C-alpha cells in the first residue's frame, strides 16, 4: 500500500521561464571551458555549497573563470530563483495528496538559491526533503532513492514517485521498487518498458491524488486510470 508520495521539483511542481540555470551558464563559457562543464555541473548538484559564489569560486581556478563570468553566473542563478513559478495545480495537489499519505520532495538541484521553496509556499508541505546537493546522488542513481527511502523509513512498495522525467523519475523509481507516476504534460510518446511495471501516466498533477487513492484501494497500475 502506498504510504508516501515523493514529488520531483523542477518541471513537475515548478517551472522557470528562463530555463535551467546550469544550462544557461554554458553560454558564458569558452569552448575549452565547456569541455569541463559536465564535471562542474555535477559538483554543483551533488555537493553542498552555501551560495552560488562559493560554488563558482571552487571552480574559478579549475575552469579558469574570469571575474565577469562569475558575476554573470551568479546573476543567472539569482534570476532562476526569482522567476520560478508554480504550476497552477501544484499546491492543491500537494494538499489533496497529503490526505492519502505523507508527501516528500526529491530533486536534482543545487542547494543554494533555493529560497523559492519558501517563497512559493512549498516547504510547509514537505517534512522530508532530499536535494541532490545534500544527498550526494543524482536521480536516477540508486543512492538518491535509497537515501529518500531511509529518510521515510518505508519499504519500496510503500512509496510512489511523481515526476516529469522518464529517465530520472520513472526509471529511477522503478529500479528502486517504487511505483512511478509520469507527469507527461506534453503528450510525449511513452518509451518502451516492462508492461508489468508499476507506472501510471498522467497529463498533469490534478490526477495524482485520485490515482494514489485508487492504488491504495487495490487498483493495479495498468487499470487504475480506467
Backbone as CSV, one residue per row, in Angstrom:
resi,resn,N_x,N_y,N_z,CA_x,CA_y,CA_z,C_x,C_y,C_z
1,UNK,0.838,-1.203,0.000,0.000,0.000,0.000,0.867,1.246,0.000
2,UNK,0.492,2.220,-0.801,1.252,3.463,-0.870,1.047,4.259,0.413
3,UNK,2.166,4.582,1.079,2.104,5.366,2.312,2.791,6.716,2.175
4,UNK,3.574,6.894,1.128,4.257,8.172,0.905,4.349,8.441,-0.587
5,UNK,4.192,9.709,-0.950,4.291,10.126,-2.340,5.418,11.155,-2.436
6,UNK,6.427,10.830,-3.236,7.606,11.678,-3.386,7.496,12.464,-4.698
7,UNK,7.578,13.773,-4.602,7.448,14.631,-5.772,8.808,15.139,-6.240
8,UNK,8.983,15.156,-7.550,10.078,15.892,-8.170,9.736,17.375,-8.080
9,UNK,10.744,18.246,-8.227,10.502,19.686,-8.144,10.400,20.339,-9.521
10,UNK,11.539,20.426,-10.223,11.593,21.185,-11.475,10.807,20.509,-12.588
11,UNK,9.943,21.283,-13.200,9.081,20.854,-14.311,8.048,19.819,-13.889
12,UNK,7.894,19.644,-12.578,6.810,18.846,-12.041,5.921,19.726,-11.180
13,UNK,6.495,20.346,-10.161,5.772,21.289,-9.326,6.032,22.733,-9.745
14,UNK,7.245,22.981,-10.229,7.717,24.340,-10.509,8.389,24.374,-11.877
15,UNK,8.255,25.497,-12.556,8.998,25.689,-13.798,9.618,27.076,-13.795
16,UNK,10.677,27.232,-14.558,11.376,28.517,-14.659,11.357,28.976,-16.106
17,UNK,10.678,30.083,-16.420,10.639,30.574,-17.799,12.029,30.780,-18.384
18,UNK,12.983,31.111,-17.536,14.348,31.331,-18.022,15.106,30.060,-18.295
19,UNK,14.571,28.929,-17.854,15.221,27.647,-18.099,16.186,27.243,-16.993
20,UNK,16.758,26.067,-17.146,17.718,25.504,-16.195,18.939,26.412,-16.094
21,UNK,19.254,26.929,-14.902,20.394,27.851,-14.798,21.721,27.218,-15.193
22,UNK,21.880,25.928,-14.939,23.136,25.282,-15.321,23.303,25.272,-16.843
23,UNK,22.202,25.077,-17.544,22.296,25.093,-18.999,22.512,26.515,-19.523
24,UNK,22.001,27.498,-18.821,22.163,28.879,-19.259,23.597,29.378,-19.070
25,UNK,24.275,28.897,-18.025,25.634,29.397,-17.809,26.621,28.827,-18.824
26,UNK,26.224,27.766,-19.525,27.103,27.230,-20.564,27.407,28.300,-21.599
27,UNK,26.427,29.170,-21.861,26.619,30.216,-22.854,27.681,31.232,-22.483
28,UNK,28.086,31.247,-21.220,29.134,32.169,-20.777,30.526,31.544,-20.830
29,UNK,30.591,30.279,-21.199,31.869,29.566,-21.193,32.504,29.522,-22.581
30,UNK,33.820,29.468,-22.595,34.545,29.285,-23.846,34.440,27.810,-24.251
31,UNK,34.712,27.477,-25.510,34.681,26.064,-25.923,35.560,25.177,-25.055
32,UNK,36.719,25.683,-24.675,37.614,24.883,-23.830,36.994,24.657,-22.450
33,UNK,36.394,25.682,-21.891,35.757,25.548,-20.583,34.555,24.612,-20.641
34,UNK,33.850,24.612,-21.741,32.665,23.772,-21.874,33.002,22.293,-21.785
35,UNK,34.226,21.931,-22.127,34.631,20.529,-22.037,34.625,20.040,-20.591
36,UNK,34.869,20.951,-19.647,34.901,20.579,-18.235,33.566,20.851,-17.548
37,UNK,32.622,21.410,-18.287,31.358,21.795,-17.670,30.594,20.626,-17.051
38,UNK,30.522,19.437,-17.681,29.782,18.337,-17.042,30.252,18.041,-15.616
39,UNK,31.571,18.076,-15.392,32.089,17.831,-14.042,31.701,18.967,-13.106
40,UNK,31.739,20.185,-13.608,31.354,21.348,-12.804,29.882,21.273,-12.420
41,UNK,29.035,20.927,-13.376,27.602,20.837,-13.113,27.302,19.742,-12.089
42,UNK,27.916,18.594,-12.266,27.662,17.507,-11.319,28.089,17.908,-9.908
43,UNK,29.219,18.576,-9.807,29.687,19.008,-8.492,28.677,19.959,-7.848
44,UNK,28.165,20.905,-8.631,27.213,21.856,-8.078,25.910,21.216,-7.642
45,UNK,25.584,20.063,-8.246,24.319,19.404,-7.940,24.464,18.214,-6.999
46,UNK,25.693,17.873,-6.613,25.887,16.757,-5.684,26.753,17.121,-4.490
47,UNK,27.069,18.413,-4.365,27.878,18.870,-3.242,27.251,20.140,-2.678
48,UNK,27.213,20.230,-1.375,26.541,21.356,-0.734,27.433,22.595,-0.699
49,UNK,26.908,23.697,-1.216,27.576,24.993,-1.170,26.620,26.008,-0.538
50,UNK,27.121,26.921,0.294,26.234,27.878,0.954,25.623,28.897,0.011
51,UNK,26.294,29.187,-1.099,25.793,30.171,-2.044,26.460,29.959,-3.390
52,UNK,25.875,30.562,-4.422,26.386,30.373,-5.776,27.838,30.846,-5.905
53,UNK,28.167,31.958,-5.258,29.531,32.484,-5.373,30.552,31.507,-4.805
54,UNK,30.200,30.788,-3.736,31.118,29.800,-3.168,31.337,28.647,-4.140
55,UNK,30.269,28.205,-4.769,30.383,27.154,-5.784,31.288,27.597,-6.933
56,UNK,31.068,28.796,-7.407,31.836,29.287,-8.550,33.288,29.570,-8.186
57,UNK,33.541,30.004,-6.953,34.937,30.207,-6.528,35.686,28.888,-6.504
58,UNK,34.976,27.807,-6.138,35.624,26.493,-6.106,36.064,26.058,-7.501
59,UNK,35.391,26.578,-8.522,35.711,26.209,-9.899,36.436,27.321,-10.652
60,UNK,36.755,28.396,-9.961,37.416,29.524,-10.613,38.756,29.112,-11.216
61,UNK,39.587,28.438,-10.442,40.892,28.015,-10.951,40.782,26.835,-11.914
62,UNK,40.066,25.743,-11.553,39.971,24.605,-12.471,39.391,24.956,-13.834
63,UNK,38.450,25.920,-13.868,37.813,26.294,-15.128,38.418,27.561,-15.734
64,UNK,39.346,28.186,-15.026,39.914,29.473,-15.463,38.809,30.501,-15.706
65,UNK,37.901,30.610,-14.731,36.783,31.533,-14.853,37.240,32.959,-14.594
66,UNK,36.755,33.877,-15.397,37.064,35.287,-15.189,36.082,35.873,-14.182
67,UNK,36.414,37.031,-13.645,35.515,37.706,-12.717,34.178,38.022,-13.383
68,UNK,34.230,38.441,-14.642,32.999,38.755,-15.365,32.126,37.509,-15.534
69,UNK,32.744,36.364,-15.803,31.986,35.129,-15.945,31.308,34.760,-14.626
70,UNK,32.050,34.860,-13.523,31.489,34.524,-12.215,30.309,35.430,-11.886
71,UNK,30.469,36.709,-12.132,29.373,37.644,-11.843,28.151,37.342,-12.702
72,UNK,28.381,36.994,-13.962,27.271,36.655,-14.841,26.558,35.398,-14.404
73,UNK,27.314,34.394,-13.921,26.725,33.138,-13.481,25.936,33.320,-12.194
74,UNK,26.460,34.122,-11.274,25.723,34.417,-10.041,24.385,35.059,-10.386
75,UNK,24.400,35.973,-11.338,23.163,36.649,-11.748,22.168,35.653,-12.339
76,UNK,22.648,34.674,-13.079,21.762,33.678,-13.678,21.087,32.839,-12.594
77,UNK,21.844,32.410,-11.585,21.239,31.628,-10.501,20.210,32.460,-9.735
78,UNK,20.522,33.710,-9.510,19.580,34.584,-8.803,18.311,34.786,-9.616
79,UNK,18.451,34.947,-10.913,17.293,35.126,-11.784,16.427,33.875,-11.787
80,UNK,17.066,32.720,-11.857,16.317,31.465,-11.872,15.496,31.299,-10.607
81,UNK,16.076,31.673,-9.472,15.332,31.588,-8.213,14.154,32.555,-8.222
82,UNK,14.374,33.749,-8.746,13.343,34.770,-8.699,12.205,34.558,-9.665
83,UNK,12.470,33.893,-10.810,11.388,33.746,-11.786,10.713,32.382,-11.743
84,UNK,11.069,31.542,-10.763,10.423,30.238,-10.631,8.933,30.416,-10.374
85,UNK,8.132,29.590,-11.043,6.682,29.680,-10.930,6.085,28.312,-10.654
86,UNK,5.072,28.289,-9.822,4.330,27.063,-9.559,3.422,26.726,-10.734
87,UNK,3.256,25.451,-11.008,2.168,25.058,-11.885,0.871,25.320,-11.126
88,UNK,-0.175,25.768,-11.809,-1.391,26.211,-11.124,-1.982,25.207,-10.147
89,UNK,-1.865,23.925,-10.462,-2.496,22.898,-9.630,-1.569,22.335,-8.561
90,UNK,-0.353,22.861,-8.440,0.655,22.243,-7.578,0.263,22.217,-6.107
91,UNK,-0.070,23.353,-5.530,-0.359,23.402,-4.094,-1.611,22.610,-3.745
92,UNK,-2.632,22.688,-4.588,-3.845,21.909,-4.325,-3.556,20.419,-4.393
93,UNK,-2.726,20.028,-5.350,-2.360,18.615,-5.468,-1.635,18.126,-4.226
94,UNK,-0.689,18.913,-3.730,0.032,18.519,-2.518,-0.913,18.391,-1.338
95,UNK,-1.829,19.335,-1.200,-2.778,19.297,-0.085,-3.680,18.079,-0.185
96,UNK,-4.160,17.766,-1.380,-5.046,16.603,-1.559,-4.282,15.305,-1.343
97,UNK,-3.058,15.259,-1.824,-2.273,14.037,-1.686,-1.946,13.758,-0.226
98,UNK,-1.740,14.814,0.557,-1.432,14.635,1.983,-2.565,13.947,2.727
99,UNK,-3.761,13.992,2.197,-4.882,13.304,2.850,-4.811,11.800,2.639
100,UNK,-3.922,11.364,1.741,-3.775,9.933,1.462,-2.446,9.371,1.963
101,UNK,-1.576,10.214,2.473,-0.278,9.740,2.960,0.711,10.881,3.076
102,UNK,1.925,10.547,3.400,2.969,11.556,3.534,3.424,12.020,2.157
103,UNK,3.885,13.256,2.078,4.475,13.757,0.830,5.901,14.187,1.117
104,UNK,6.759,13.993,0.129,8.173,14.327,0.274,8.675,14.887,-1.053
105,UNK,9.877,15.433,-1.015,10.475,16.069,-2.194,11.817,15.413,-2.489
106,UNK,12.046,15.061,-3.763,13.325,14.518,-4.203,13.681,15.192,-5.515
107,UNK,14.731,16.027,-5.503,15.029,16.860,-6.661,16.509,16.868,-7.007
108,UNK,16.788,16.821,-8.303,18.141,17.051,-8.797,18.355,18.557,-8.865
109,UNK,19.037,19.108,-7.894,19.227,20.547,-7.860,20.326,20.936,-6.886
110,UNK,20.827,22.146,-7.047,21.781,22.698,-6.085,21.024,23.049,-4.805
111,UNK,21.748,23.372,-3.735,21.065,23.768,-2.502,21.165,25.267,-2.234
112,UNK,21.858,26.013,-3.110,21.885,27.465,-2.970,20.826,28.071,-3.898
113,UNK,20.429,29.311,-3.604,19.374,29.973,-4.365,18.109,29.120,-4.440
114,UNK,17.768,28.526,-3.295,16.566,27.698,-3.232,15.524,28.304,-2.302
115,UNK,15.596,29.632,-2.124,14.584,30.310,-1.324,13.199,30.212,-1.940
116,UNK,13.132,29.767,-3.187,11.847,29.618,-3.863,10.943,28.609,-3.155
117,UNK,11.528,27.658,-2.425,10.701,26.686,-1.708,9.836,27.370,-0.657
118,UNK,10.397,28.388,-0.005,9.628,29.157,0.963,8.754,30.193,0.261
119,UNK,9.315,30.873,-0.722,8.588,31.937,-1.406,7.333,31.412,-2.089
120,UNK,7.385,30.198,-2.602,6.236,29.613,-3.292,5.381,28.746,-2.371
121,UNK,5.698,28.782,-1.070,4.914,28.080,-0.040,4.923,26.562,-0.224
122,UNK,6.041,26.053,-0.710,6.186,24.611,-0.873,6.718,23.929,0.384
123,UNK,7.640,24.570,1.065,8.308,23.940,2.206,7.368,23.367,3.255
124,UNK,6.281,24.063,3.630,5.400,23.510,4.669,4.788,22.157,4.320
125,UNK,4.766,21.828,3.041,4.157,20.557,2.632,5.099,19.377,2.819
126,UNK,6.409,19.658,2.952,7.384,18.576,2.953,8.117,18.480,4.288
127,UNK,7.828,17.447,5.051,8.602,17.191,6.265,9.906,16.488,5.915
128,UNK,9.905,15.830,4.757,11.103,15.129,4.290,11.467,15.689,2.922
129,UNK,12.694,16.202,2.805,13.180,16.740,1.538,14.539,16.130,1.224
130,UNK,14.765,15.859,-0.045,16.046,15.342,-0.490,16.509,16.085,-1.721
131,UNK,17.457,16.998,-1.560,18.064,17.687,-2.694,19.354,16.954,-3.044
132,UNK,19.602,16.770,-4.314,20.783,16.003,-4.723,22.072,16.590,-4.165
133,UNK,22.129,17.921,-4.021,23.337,18.559,-3.492,23.596,18.154,-2.051
134,UNK,22.555,17.764,-1.334,22.709,17.323,0.044,22.873,15.803,0.135
135,UNK,22.251,15.088,-0.802,22.325,13.622,-0.786,23.633,13.098,-1.363
136,UNK,24.200,13.856,-2.328,25.410,13.386,-2.990,25.139,12.463,-4.159
137,UNK,23.875,12.327,-4.543,23.485,11.465,-5.660,22.470,12.192,-6.526
138,UNK,22.487,11.869,-7.819,21.518,12.403,-8.766,20.561,11.304,-9.203
139,UNK,19.278,11.601,-9.262,18.366,10.666,-9.921,18.818,10.488,-11.367
140,UNK,18.827,9.309,-11.932,18.209,8.078,-11.424,19.152,7.168,-10.640
141,UNK,20.239,7.682,-10.109,21.171,6.843,-9.363,20.467,6.223,-8.152
142,UNK,20.799,4.984,-7.911,20.135,4.244,-6.837,20.300,4.930,-5.489
143,UNK,21.456,5.559,-5.273,21.714,6.192,-3.984,20.698,7.255,-3.628
144,UNK,20.177,7.983,-4.625,19.187,9.031,-4.356,17.907,8.425,-3.805
145,UNK,17.461,7.339,-4.400,16.223,6.701,-3.970,16.411,5.957,-2.654
146,UNK,17.577,5.360,-2.479,17.851,4.671,-1.213,17.883,5.658,-0.055
147,UNK,18.499,6.817,-0.272,18.573,7.826,0.781,17.179,8.321,1.160
148,UNK,16.335,8.569,0.172,14.978,9.033,0.454,14.171,7.950,1.168
149,UNK,14.354,6.721,0.741,13.634,5.618,1.383,14.023,5.499,2.852
150,UNK,15.309,5.665,3.144,15.768,5.617,4.531,15.187,6.765,5.343
151,UNK,15.122,7.951,4.745,14.564,9.100,5.460,13.082,8.899,5.756
152,UNK,12.388,8.232,4.846,10.965,7.977,5.046,10.729,6.798,5.985
153,UNK,11.703,5.898,6.062,11.551,4.723,6.905,10.495,3.766,6.394
154,UNK,10.414,3.615,5.069,9.385,2.778,4.460,10.005,1.732,3.542
155,UNK,9.208,0.741,3.172,9.632,-0.267,2.213,9.380,0.264,0.797
156,UNK,10.092,-0.272,-0.214,9.920,0.221,-1.589,8.469,0.214,-2.069
157,UNK,7.745,-0.830,-1.770,6.369,-0.942,-2.235,5.417,0.050,-1.595
158,UNK,5.896,0.810,-0.620,5.046,1.782,0.063,5.261,3.212,-0.437
159,UNK,6.061,3.368,-1.500,6.434,4.703,-1.970,6.080,4.867,-3.449
160,UNK,5.549,6.025,-3.788,5.294,6.391,-5.183,6.090,7.643,-5.511
161,UNK,6.609,7.692,-6.733,7.366,8.843,-7.220,6.562,9.556,-8.292
162,UNK,6.451,10.885,-8.186,5.740,11.694,-9.173,6.745,12.625,-9.831
163,UNK,6.924,12.502,-11.147,7.888,13.365,-11.822,7.691,13.403,-13.321
164,UNK,8.320,14.394,-13.951,8.155,14.592,-15.392,9.196,13.873,-16.229
165,UNK,10.306,13.481,-15.624,11.401,12.883,-16.384,11.279,11.362,-16.407
166,UNK,11.187,10.798,-17.612,11.085,9.340,-17.714,12.350,8.681,-17.185
167,UNK,13.510,9.193,-17.554,14.756,8.554,-17.131,15.038,8.772,-15.653
168,UNK,14.931,10.016,-15.194,15.289,10.324,-13.812,14.242,9.845,-12.814
169,UNK,12.990,10.139,-13.076,11.935,9.869,-12.103,11.299,8.490,-12.272
170,UNK,10.886,8.161,-13.493,10.182,6.893,-13.711,11.147,5.711,-13.628
171,UNK,12.168,5.707,-14.452,13.079,4.567,-14.444,13.804,4.443,-13.108
172,UNK,14.203,5.583,-12.525,14.868,5.527,-11.222,13.971,4.927,-10.162
173,UNK,12.695,5.330,-10.152,11.750,4.812,-9.162,11.489,3.332,-9.368
174,UNK,11.296,2.930,-10.610,11.001,1.520,-10.880,12.165,0.621,-10.473
175,UNK,13.391,1.072,-10.739,14.554,0.274,-10.337,14.659,0.169,-8.821
176,UNK,14.135,1.187,-8.129,14.156,1.168,-6.664,13.015,0.350,-6.085
177,UNK,12.105,-0.108,-6.946,10.966,-0.889,-6.470,9.769,-0.047,-6.079
178,UNK,9.807,1.257,-6.459,8.688,2.150,-6.158,7.664,2.117,-7.283
179,UNK,6.490,2.639,-7.007,5.512,2.924,-8.046,5.870,4.281,-8.663
180,UNK,5.656,4.445,-9.962,6.006,5.694,-10.646,4.786,6.307,-11.312
181,UNK,4.613,7.607,-11.111,3.595,8.389,-11.814,4.323,9.366,-12.718
182,UNK,4.162,9.176,-14.025,4.842,10.008,-15.019,3.952,11.167,-15.413
183,UNK,4.393,12.387,-15.110,3.648,13.590,-15.478,4.066,13.982,-16.895
184,UNK,3.233,13.642,-17.852,3.553,13.836,-19.265,2.684,14.963,-19.830
185,UNK,3.022,16.197,-19.477,2.221,17.350,-19.904,2.248,17.573,-21.411
186,UNK,3.328,17.221,-22.059,3.477,17.496,-23.487,2.977,16.369,-24.374
187,UNK,2.471,15.315,-23.776,1.977,14.201,-24.574,3.062,13.500,-25.359
188,UNK,4.234,13.348,-24.760,5.339,12.682,-25.430,5.043,11.195,-25.589
189,UNK,5.591,10.567,-26.633,5.403,9.126,-26.791,5.944,8.385,-25.579
190,UNK,5.217,7.395,-25.171,5.639,6.639,-23.989,6.767,5.684,-24.366
191,UNK,7.914,5.766,-23.702,9.023,4.861,-24.023,8.648,3.405,-23.779
192,UNK,9.346,2.525,-24.476,9.137,1.097,-24.246,9.529,0.752,-22.820
193,UNK,8.736,-0.126,-22.197,9.042,-0.533,-20.829,8.324,-1.837,-20.530
194,UNK,8.653,-2.426,-19.426,8.013,-3.658,-18.980,6.525,-3.384,-18.780
195,UNK,5.643,-4.074,-19.492,4.201,-3.816,-19.349,3.676,-4.098,-17.949
196,UNK,4.431,-4.849,-17.169,4.008,-5.153,-15.800,4.571,-4.146,-14.790
197,UNK,5.323,-3.172,-15.281,5.930,-2.194,-14.380,4.865,-1.348,-13.691
198,UNK,5.168,-0.962,-12.454,4.233,-0.163,-11.658,4.356,1.305,-12.047
199,UNK,3.792,1.665,-13.214,3.891,3.028,-13.712,2.533,3.493,-14.240
200,UNK,2.193,4.727,-13.910,0.956,5.349,-14.372,1.317,6.661,-15.061
201,UNK,0.695,6.926,-16.206,0.913,8.183,-16.925,-0.249,9.130,-16.669
202,UNK,0.069,10.376,-16.295,-0.956,11.401,-16.106,-0.541,12.637,-16.902
203,UNK,-1.521,13.404,-17.355,-1.222,14.581,-18.165,-0.949,15.815,-17.329
204,UNK,-1.204,15.727,-16.022,-0.952,16.853,-15.128,-1.065,16.418,-13.687
205,UNK,-0.798,17.322,-12.777,-0.817,16.991,-11.359,-2.215,16.779,-10.807
206,UNK,-3.229,17.289,-11.493,-4.582,17.260,-10.937,-5.128,15.851,-10.749
207,UNK,-4.517,14.846,-11.406,-4.986,13.460,-11.254,-4.212,12.666,-10.213
208,UNK,-3.163,13.241,-9.672,-2.265,12.484,-8.793,-2.983,11.941,-7.567
209,UNK,-3.697,12.782,-6.830,-4.364,12.332,-5.606,-5.361,11.224,-5.896
210,UNK,-6.084,11.349,-7.006,-7.054,10.326,-7.390,-6.370,8.996,-7.683
211,UNK,-5.244,9.063,-8.406,-4.508,7.837,-8.725,-4.002,7.168,-7.456
212,UNK,-3.451,7.955,-6.546,-2.943,7.386,-5.298,-4.077,6.721,-4.526
213,UNK,-5.230,7.358,-4.487,-6.384,6.774,-3.784,-6.776,5.441,-4.412
214,UNK,-6.775,5.373,-5.725,-7.138,4.118,-6.390,-6.095,3.035,-6.157
215,UNK,-4.827,3.429,-6.169,-3.788,2.443,-5.878,-3.922,1.914,-4.459
216,UNK,-4.231,2.785,-3.521,-4.404,2.354,-2.137,-5.615,1.440,-1.977
217,UNK,-6.575,1.608,-2.895,-7.773,0.761,-2.844,-7.548,-0.589,-3.511
218,UNK,-6.361,-0.761,-4.093,-6.027,-2.061,-4.664,-5.964,-2.126,-6.166
219,UNK,-6.144,-0.991,-6.858,-6.056,-0.998,-8.306,-4.636,-1.256,-8.757
220,UNK,-4.503,-2.020,-9.876,-3.188,-2.195,-10.458,-2.867,-1.015,-11.339
221,UNK,-1.587,-0.744,-11.526,-1.201,0.439,-12.301,-1.761,0.392,-13.721
222,UNK,-1.911,-0.770,-14.287,-2.394,-0.861,-15.675,-3.869,-0.529,-15.777
223,UNK,-4.602,-0.532,-14.658,-6.044,-0.317,-14.716,-6.531,0.834,-13.855
224,UNK,-5.629,1.467,-13.059,-6.102,2.429,-12.060,-6.621,3.724,-12.665
225,UNK,-6.376,3.942,-13.973,-6.927,5.148,-14.596,-8.209,4.861,-15.366
226,UNK,-8.669,3.639,-15.315,-9.878,3.278,-16.057,-11.131,3.842,-15.434
